[in-house]
Amino acid sequence: MASYILTETIDTVRRITLNRPDKLNAWNAEMRDMLIEALKEAEADDAIRAVVLTGAGDRAFGAGQDLNESKTFDANRAEEWMGEWKVLYSQLRSLSKPIIAALNGVAAGSAFQVALLCDLRVAHPGVLMGQPEIKSGIPTVTGNWVMRELIGLARTIDLTLTGRMLDADEAKEFGLISRLVEADAVQDAALDLARELGAHPPVAMRLNRQRIAEVTQASFDETMSSGVRIQVEAYGTGEPQAEMEKFFEARRKRS
């Protein structure tokens, strides 16, 4: 099996890299499972005090769901798919150690959501962030939830229904980028921030992250339950599959 996730230890920081650069680090099931395991390993290692999550290459943190995979889904697979995302999102939310996203390029769709589930985000001026799922016929469920928690309902409606991408300045204005640095400084800035957070007392850090998760747990649970219903209905109509096929056909014509 290909190594879709790379890990390295830098001082007390575990850097985890999404490693499908030829696919703009788009998710497939194997990559998602590997990320869950990497997070579990970081959690279990007492020497690790913080995590940096980034993407391979210089084009993307992550392009979201690999449409080559999801275009084959039916309603039953869509239900399983939501369960897989719940495992990953729960793992991110339950970690006792701070997580910094080092955004080295585009963060779209579910990769955008994963970045927002990190505690802080370091980015450069060329980064684009957003929730373009509607353009592929995929309803936004977890995206609505995590955006609303961070930027409010009005902005969530804007990004959900238009599918537009935010440039770094607007994302910073929205509060979605915590630190904006030059492109060649993103990794070092993220590591420095991870070391800073990791140096705080670990019990207080664990309890702070735990409490942040607790105050959003009811809405998270409702979202994941509703997500099953919504994605089953969407994929049952065949609309997402048809829209994704249109995307690939247009790309074939351009090549």
Stockholm file with secondary structure:
# STOCKHOLM 1.0

chainA/1-255         MASYILTETIDTVRRITLNRPDKLNAWNAEMRDMLIEALKEAEADDAIRAVVLTGAGDRAFGAGQDLNESKTFDANRAEEWMGEWKVLYSQLRSLSKPIIAALNGVAAGSAFQVALLCDLRVAHPGVLMGQPEIKSGIPTVTGNWVMRELIGLARTIDLTLTGRMLDADEAKEFGLISRLVEADAVQDAALDLARELGAHPPVAMRLNRQRIAEVTQASFDETMSSGVRIQVEAYGTGEPQAEMEKFFEARRKRS
#=GR chainA/1-255 SS CCCCEEEEEETTEEEEEECCGGGTTCBCHHHHHHHHHHHHHHHHCTTCCEEEEEESSSSEEECCBCHHHHTTCCHHHHHHHHHHHHHHHHHHHHCSSCEEEECCSEEETHHHHHHHHSSEEEECTTCEEECGGGGGTCCCSHHHHHHHHHHCHHHHHHHHHHCCEEEHHHHHHHTCCSEECCGGGHHHHHHHHHHHHHTSCHHHHHHHHHHHHHHTHHHHHHHHHHHHHHHHHHHHHTHHHHHHHHHHHHHHHHC
#=GC SS_cons         CCCCEEEEEETTEEEEEECCGGGTTCBCHHHHHHHHHHHHHHHHCTTCCEEEEEESSSSEEECCBCHHHHTTCCHHHHHHHHHHHHHHHHHHHHCSSCEEEECCSEEETHHHHHHHHSSEEEECTTCEEECGGGGGTCCCSHHHHHHHHHHCHHHHHHHHHHCCEEEHHHHHHHTCCSEECCGGGHHHHHHHHHHHHHTSCHHHHHHHHHHHHHHTHHHHHHHHHHHHHHHHHHHHHTHHHHHHHHHHHHHHHHC
//
